[in-house]
Amino acid sequence: MISPVINEIQNYRKVKERLELKRKKELEKQKKLQSSLRKELLKLNAKKIVFTNGSTDHVSNITKHLGIDDLFD
């Protein structure tokens, strides 16, 4: 007979593994989207500018997160 504590530990590990797998899949999906966005932006042979009502720091953070910060003037 498995003690309730051991059972809870096993359940916790299973949930943790599922969440980690889900996180990895989401990161892979984001990388694919970032890559395709970057490819499309590189196809544009024009000066690229970000228009926003947000702060410069916010734009910098977002474009870095997307991996496209070096594509804008």
Protein Blocks (a to p, Z undefined) as FASTA:
>chain_A
ZZfklmmmmmmmmmmmmmmmmmmmmmmmmmmmmmmmmmmmmmpccddddddfbdfklmmm
mmmmnopmmmpZZ
